[in-house]
Amino acid sequence: MCGGVKGRPAFGFQYWNNPGAFNNGFRGVASTFVFASTFYAGTEAIAVAAAETKNPSRAIPKAIRQTFWRIILVYMGIAISYGVTVPYNDPSLNSGTKTLKSPMTIAITRAGWDQAAHLVNAFILLSCISAINSSIYIGSRTIVNLAGEGAAPKFLSKVNKMGVPYNAVILMNLFGLISLMNINTGAAKAYGYIVNLSGVAVFVVWGAVCYLHIRFRKAWKLQGRTTDELPFKALWFPWLAWAGLLANIFLGLIQGWSYFKPFDAANFVDAYILLPFFIILFVFLKIVNKTSFIKLEEIDLDDGRRKDLE
């Protein structure tokens, strides 16, 4: 970008001018929302790990700050570098194998290393191992909590002598069989289905996190507690919390906008089916468990709270 490769001139941000920074305007940007949310998924995992963390009052705030910088430097940094080093109309993006289509492969190849695909394959393998481990951990712990609250079958909350929720772990591994869809539907379609469903699910989760944070802070204040008692305070509350909630609602509703014209029924259903399903499931569980929203003054702010410091 700055001319650091010997024998090659600096190209700067020329691809943002020709062919341009945005492919197909807002329509093209909207189609990437679910991909972005899928790739950012897991940044909230530190909240799940809090229950098994030593000295959580100190470890969790530190982890949150590290996550913030990781998002800025790694996630956003890599995304920007792809847009700077590879134009969206590069013919290599639509030819060759999956690995050869990678913007990382194209950028490294242009820098002079023709065998860049091998490096990218190694990155993909390591990333998959890390992602699989964290996904099974987060998913199994979430299922255990749901089972404990009556929102999932009780047998999923069982653990062995080492505290491993084996039934929940097995269930999470079974979801991996979804990848076999590519045998009949093709890898591209199967990947698109999975990304759409997981991306919309992330919007729902993040929106719920923002909403619960708002309710938590309101209950905290209403019950006569001060923010000085909190080991970590989110920046610019409540403005960022409300902005996050509204942004996730907006992104969840607009992410399938590109399927409206021309109307694509299959992709439209894939893009939006999870939203009504979530609402129906939420209402169903409320009716079955005969529960309602807890009043702010009645919310238990101490149950399960860890105060151990070492």
Stockholm file with secondary structure:
# STOCKHOLM 1.0

chainA/1-310         MCGGVKGRPAFGFQYWNNPGAFNNGFRGVASTFVFASTFYAGTEAIAVAAAETKNPSRAIPKAIRQTFWRIILVYMGIAISYGVTVPYNDPSLNSGTKTLKSPMTIAITRAGWDQAAHLVNAFILLSCISAINSSIYIGSRTIVNLAGEGAAPKFLSKVNKMGVPYNAVILMNLFGLISLMNINTGAAKAYGYIVNLSGVAVFVVWGAVCYLHIRFRKAWKLQGRTTDELPFKALWFPWLAWAGLLANIFLGLIQGWSYFKPFDAANFVDAYILLPFFIILFVFLKIVNKTSFIKLEEIDLDDGRRKDLE
#=GR chainA/1-310 SS CCSCSTTCCCCTTGGGTTTTSSTTHHHHHHTTHHHHHHHHTTTTHHHHHGGGCSSHHHHHHHHHHHHHHHIIIIIHHHHHHHHHHSCTTCGGGGSSCTTTTCHHHHHHHHTTCTTHHHHHHHHHHHHHHHHHHHHHHHHHHHHHHHHHTTSSCGGGGCCCTTSCCHHHHHHHHHGGGGGGGHHHHCHHHHHHHHHHHHHHHHHHHHHHHHHHHHHHHHHHHHTTCCGGGCSCCCTTTTHHHHHHHHHHHHHHHHTTGGGTTTTCHHHHHHHHTHHHHHHHHHHHHHHHTTCCCCCGGGCCSSTTCCCCCC
#=GC SS_cons         CCSCSTTCCCCTTGGGTTTTSSTTHHHHHHTTHHHHHHHHTTTTHHHHHGGGCSSHHHHHHHHHHHHHHHIIIIIHHHHHHHHHHSCTTCGGGGSSCTTTTCHHHHHHHHTTCTTHHHHHHHHHHHHHHHHHHHHHHHHHHHHHHHHHTTSSCGGGGCCCTTSCCHHHHHHHHHGGGGGGGHHHHCHHHHHHHHHHHHHHHHHHHHHHHHHHHHHHHHHHHHTTCCGGGCSCCCTTTTHHHHHHHHHHHHHHHHTTGGGTTTTCHHHHHHHHTHHHHHHHHHHHHHHHTTCCCCCGGGCCSSTTCCCCCC
//
